[in-house]
Amino acid sequence: MATMTRYELRILGAPDLRAPDGGRVSSVLSQPSRLALLAYLTLAPGPVTRAVLVAAFWPESDEGRARNSLSQAVFYLRRSLGKHSVQGVEGDRLWVPPEQVWCDARVLLTDDKPPPDVLAAAAHDLLAGWNADGSQPLQEWLDAQRRSVRDRRAELDSDLVPPKRAQVEAGASSPSTQVRSRWLSAVGAAGLAALLLIALLPAVRPTQGTATRYGAAAPATPSRLAVLMPRVTRSLGAPDLAALTLNAELIAQLPEMADIEVVSASYATSLQDFMRQLATISEPGADVPEWILDVNVIVGGNAVRVVGLLYRGAGFGVPGRVSFDQEFGSPAETVIEVPRAIADRIAAMVDQVIQR
């Protein structure tokens, strides 16, 4: 547990900032950009140059105005948290020392055995509900930090993964079904959701050998395309878009493809998650699908930004990539219409790449 002799910043889930006496520091929490600056400096592995901070937080401003904004933000943080909270190093670098501000995300990412309350909080997004709509560099940093948190949680959870199940008797089930069972055995409760989705999936009927179009011999069993659970984040006040609904639409709309069997990997939200799960239950490189579909969605006020990546092969090249904005007229449309429209665009990209 964090000892309250320093400020305590919690950014796993809804952000919270407490003074050493336990009082809530509303002056910082009410200013999202300054809270984000505090989080950025807290999670940095070392001092950060002012040039990097200016480029991340004020990319559209001229340098003089941006540096003035940074100085004001630092002054504000020092006034709220104490003059030693944000320290200057070598004149041009800034950082927040751990002895001044304790941070749950930093503990999760750096400690070998994070405390239970931090592990529980890691189930939520970092800075949940907030996105850097005005800065692409800052949004990319935020997305990367959120992936790091998810990957770290998956790494810590792997200690709880049960041993690999014994192989089923020959002829009891198909090789594809055995692969699915091994995937699901690693994920506990999340595996139940994946099992329900897989049970609803019809196997794609193999016809003409797809592999021969790439100069390889036709496989003995169909190649697989694994659909990861989409990552959905939203800006403050934006309507919800259910990742599970989008996942189901993706699976439903993916085209029938020769010698490609679509399977759900809804227990993983990133390629790193997926590979780590497989590594815990099989030999390195075993059971890796030929294709992996990864979709990331950011929901804004009246539109969503979508990035879809289609990985292929042992080297995980990206032969398929699509990014687009999908507008909606009302929050109600994010329930069905928007997931369906997103899935339609993603499916078209997959069809073009695999069957061209």
C-alpha positions in Angstrom: 0.0 0.0 0.0 1.1 3.6 -0.6 2.3 5.4 2.4 0.7 8.8 2.7 3.8 10.8 3.3 3.8 12.0 -0.3 1.2 12.8 -2.8 -0.8 9.9 -4.2 -1.8 9.8 -7.9 -4.1 7.1 -9.1 -4.7 7.0 -12.8 -5.8 3.4 -13.3 -9.5 4.0 -13.9 -11.0 7.3 -12.9 -8.1 9.7 -11.9 -7.7 10.7 -8.2 -5.0 12.8 -6.5 -4.6 12.9 -2.8 -2.4 15.1 -0.5 -0.3 13.5 2.3 -3.2 14.3 4.7 -5.6 12.4 2.5 -7.4 15.5 1.1 -8.4 15.5 -2.6 -6.4 17.9 -4.7 -9.3 19.2 -6.8 -7.2 22.1 -8.2 -5.3 19.6 -10.4 -8.1 17.1 -11.0 -10.3 19.8 -12.4 -7.7 20.7 -15.1 -7.4 17.7 -17.4 -4.3 19.0 -19.3 -2.3 19.7 -16.2 -3.4 16.3 -14.7 -2.2 14.7 -18.0 1.2 16.6 -17.7 1.6 15.3 -14.1 0.8 11.7 -15.3 3.2 12.1 -18.2 6.1 13.2 -16.0 5.2 10.6 -13.3 5.3 7.7 -15.8 8.5 8.9 -17.6 11.5 6.6 -17.0 13.6 9.7 -16.5 13.7 13.5 -16.9 11.9 14.8 -20.0 13.1 17.7 -22.1 10.8 20.7 -22.4 11.0 20.3 -26.2 9.4 16.9 -26.0 6.7 18.1 -23.6 5.9 21.1 -25.9 5.6 18.8 -28.9 3.3 16.4 -27.1 1.0 18.9 -25.4 1.0 21.9 -27.7 1.8 20.6 -31.1 -0.3 23.4 -32.9 1.2 26.3 -31.0 4.3 28.3 -32.0 7.3 27.5 -29.8 7.3 30.6 -27.7 3.6 30.3 -26.8 3.9 26.6 -26.2 6.9 27.0 -23.8 5.0 29.7 -21.9 2.1 27.4 -21.5 4.4 24.7 -20.2 5.9 27.1 -17.7 2.5 28.1 -16.5 1.4 24.4 -16.1 4.6 23.5 -14.2 4.1 26.6 -11.9 0.5 25.5 -11.3 1.6 21.9 -10.4 4.3 23.2 -8.0 1.8 25.5 -6.3 -0.7 22.7 -5.9 1.7 19.9 -4.9 4.8 21.7 -3.5 7.8 23.2 -5.1 9.7 19.9 -5.2 7.0 18.0 -7.0 8.1 18.9 -10.5 11.9 19.2 -10.5 14.2 20.7 -13.1 17.2 18.7 -14.1 20.1 20.1 -16.1 18.1 23.3 -16.8 15.9 22.0 -19.7 14.6 18.7 -18.3 11.7 18.0 -16.0 10.5 15.1 -13.9 8.4 14.0 -11.0 10.5 12.0 -8.5 8.8 8.9 -7.0 9.5 10.1 -3.5 7.4 13.2 -4.2 4.4 11.6 -6.0 3.4 7.9 -5.7 1.5 6.7 -8.8 -0.4 3.4 -9.1 0.4 3.0 -12.8 4.1 3.5 -12.2 4.0 0.8 -9.4 2.2 -1.6 -11.7 4.7 -1.1 -14.5 7.9 -1.2 -12.4 7.3 -3.3 -9.2 7.8 -7.1 -9.4 4.9 -7.6 -7.1 2.4 -4.7 -7.2 0.0 -4.6 -4.2 -3.6 -6.1 -4.6 -5.3 -2.7 -4.9 -3.1 -1.7 -7.8 -3.7 -5.1 -9.5 -7.4 -4.6 -9.1 -7.2 -1.1 -10.5 -5.3 -2.3 -13.5 -8.5 -3.9 -14.9 -9.5 -0.4 -15.9 -8.0 1.9 -18.6 -5.3 4.4 -17.7 -6.9 7.8 -17.3 -10.3 6.2 -18.1 -12.7 8.5 -20.0 -10.0 10.9 -21.1 -8.4 11.3 -24.5 -6.1 13.9 -26.0 -8.4 15.1 -28.7 -6.2 18.2 -29.5 -2.9 16.4 -29.8 -2.1 13.3 -31.9 1.4 12.8 -30.2 -0.2 12.9 -26.8 -2.9 10.5 -27.8 -0.3 8.1 -29.2 1.5 8.3 -25.8 -1.7 7.6 -24.0 -2.6 4.7 -26.2 0.9 3.2 -25.7 0.7 3.6 -21.9 -2.7 1.9 -21.9 -1.3 -1.0 -23.9 1.6 -1.2 -21.4 -0.8 -1.5 -18.6 -2.9 -4.2 -20.3 0.3 -6.1 -21.2 1.6 -5.9 -17.7 -1.6 -7.0 -16.2 -1.7 -10.0 -18.6 1.9 -10.8 -17.6 1.0 -10.8 -13.9 -2.1 -12.8 -14.5 -0.1 -15.5 -16.3 1.0 -16.7 -12.9 -2.6 -17.8 -12.3 -2.9 -19.7 -15.7 -3.6 -23.4 -15.1 -1.3 -26.1 -16.6 -1.8 -27.0 -20.2 -4.6 -29.5 -20.6 -3.9 -33.0 -21.7 -4.4 -33.6 -25.4 -7.8 -35.1 -26.3 -7.8 -38.6 -27.7 -7.2 -38.9 -31.4 -10.4 -38.6 -33.4 -12.4 -37.1 -30.5 -12.3 -33.6 -32.0 -10.8 -31.7 -34.9 -7.3 -30.1 -34.6 -9.0 -26.7 -34.9 -11.3 -27.5 -31.9 -8.3 -28.7 -29.9 -6.5 -25.4 -30.6 -9.5 -23.4 -29.4 -9.7 -25.5 -26.2 -6.0 -24.7 -25.4 -6.6 -21.0 -26.0 -9.6 -21.0 -23.7 -7.9 -22.9 -20.9 -5.6 -20.0 -20.3 -8.1 -17.3 -19.7 -10.4 -18.4 -16.9 -13.7 -16.5 -16.8 -12.8 -14.5 -20.0 -12.6 -17.8 -21.8 -16.3 -18.5 -21.2 -17.1 -15.4 -23.3 -14.8 -16.6 -26.0 -16.3 -20.1 -25.9 -19.8 -18.7 -26.4 -18.6 -16.7 -29.4 -16.7 -19.6 -30.9 -19.7 -21.9 -30.4 -21.8 -19.5 -32.6 -19.2 -19.4 -35.3 -19.7 -21.6 -38.4 -16.5 -22.9 -39.8 -15.7 -21.4 -43.2 -15.9 -24.1 -45.9 -12.5 -24.7 -47.4 -12.4 -24.6 -51.2 -9.6 -23.5 -53.5 -6.3 -23.5 -51.6 -5.4 -20.0 -50.5 -1.8 -20.8 -49.6 -1.0 -21.8 -53.2 -1.5 -18.1 -54.2 1.5 -17.2 -52.0 3.7 -19.9 -53.4 3.4 -22.3 -50.5 2.1 -25.8 -50.3 -1.6 -26.1 -49.3 -1.9 -26.8 -45.6 -3.3 -30.0 -44.3 -5.8 -28.1 -42.1 -7.4 -24.7 -42.9 -5.4 -21.5 -42.0 -7.0 -19.4 -39.2 -7.8 -15.8 -38.8 -8.0 -14.8 -35.2 -10.2 -11.8 -34.3 -9.0 -10.0 -31.2 -11.4 -8.1 -28.9 -11.5 -4.6 -30.2 -10.0 -1.8 -28.0 -12.6 0.9 -27.5 -11.8 4.2 -25.7 -13.9 7.3 -25.6 -13.4 10.9 -24.8 -15.1 12.4 -21.8 -18.9 12.6 -22.4 -18.9 10.6 -25.6 -21.4 7.7 -25.9 -20.5 4.2 -25.2 -19.6 1.7 -28.0 -19.6 -1.9 -26.7 -16.5 -3.8 -27.7 -18.3 -7.1 -27.5 -21.0 -5.8 -30.0 -18.3 -4.7 -32.4 -16.5 -8.0 -32.0 -19.6 -9.9 -32.9 -20.3 -7.7 -35.9 -16.7 -8.2 -37.1 -17.0 -12.0 -37.0 -20.4 -11.9 -38.6 -19.3 -9.7 -41.5 -15.9 -11.2 -42.3 -16.2 -12.8 -45.8 -16.1 -16.5 -46.5 -12.6 -17.2 -47.6 -11.0 -20.2 -49.2 -9.1 -22.3 -46.6 -9.5 -19.6 -43.9 -11.3 -20.4 -40.7 -12.3 -17.4 -38.6 -11.9 -17.9 -34.8 -12.6 -15.6 -31.9 -9.7 -14.5 -29.6 -11.9 -12.2 -27.5 -9.9 -12.8 -24.4 -7.0 -10.7 -25.9 -7.1 -7.0 -26.8 -3.7 -6.7 -28.4 -1.2 -8.7 -30.4 1.0 -8.7 -27.3 -1.8 -10.0 -25.1 -2.6 -12.7 -27.6 1.0 -14.0 -28.0 1.6 -13.9 -24.3 -1.5 -16.1 -23.7 -0.4 -18.6 -26.4 3.1 -18.7 -24.9 1.8 -19.9 -21.6 0.0 -22.9 -23.0 2.0 -24.1 -26.0 5.5 -24.3 -27.4 6.9 -21.1 -28.9 5.4 -20.4 -32.2 2.9 -23.2 -32.0 -0.8 -22.6 -32.6 -0.2 -19.1 -33.9 -2.8 -18.3 -36.6 -1.7 -17.2 -40.0 -3.8 -14.0 -39.8 -4.6 -11.8 -36.7 -7.1 -8.9 -36.9 -6.6 -6.1 -34.4 -9.0 -3.1 -34.3 -8.7 0.0 -32.2 -11.6 2.5 -31.9 -11.7 6.0 -30.3 -15.2 7.4 -29.7 -15.5 11.2 -29.8 -18.4 13.6 -29.6 -20.1 12.7 -32.9 -17.7 10.4 -34.7 -15.4 7.5 -34.1 -11.8 7.0 -35.3 -11.0 3.5 -36.4 -7.7 1.8 -37.1 -7.7 -1.8 -38.3 -4.5 -3.9 -38.6 -4.3 -7.3 -40.3 -1.1 -9.2 -39.2 0.2 -12.1 -41.1 2.9 -14.7 -40.7 5.7 -15.5 -38.2 7.2 -12.0 -38.6 3.8 -10.4 -38.0 4.0 -8.1 -41.0 1.0 -5.8 -41.6 -0.2 -6.4 -45.2 -3.6 -4.9 -44.3 -4.2 -1.6 -42.7 -7.2 0.8 -42.7 -8.0 4.0 -40.8 -11.1 6.1 -41.1 -13.7 8.2 -39.3 -17.2 7.0 -38.9 -19.8 9.7 -38.0 -23.0 9.1 -36.1 -26.1 11.3 -35.7 -27.1 10.3 -32.2 -25.6 8.3 -29.3 -28.2 5.6 -30.0 -26.5 4.8 -33.3 -23.4 3.6 -31.5 -25.3 0.6 -30.2 -25.9 -1.2 -33.5 -25.4 1.0 -36.6 -21.9 2.2 -35.9 -20.5 -1.2 -35.0 -22.0 -2.6 -38.2 -20.6 0.2 -40.3 -17.1 -0.3 -38.8 -17.3 -4.0 -39.3 -18.3 -3.5 -42.9 -15.2 -1.4 -43.6 -12.9 -3.7 -41.8 -14.3 -6.8 -43.5 -13.7 -5.1 -46.9 -10.1 -4.5 -46.1 -9.6 -8.1 -45.0 -11.3 -9.4 -48.1 -9.1 -7.3 -50.3 -5.9 -8.4 -48.7 -6.5 -12.1 -48.3 -8.4 -12.8 -51.5 -6.7 -10.5 -53.9 
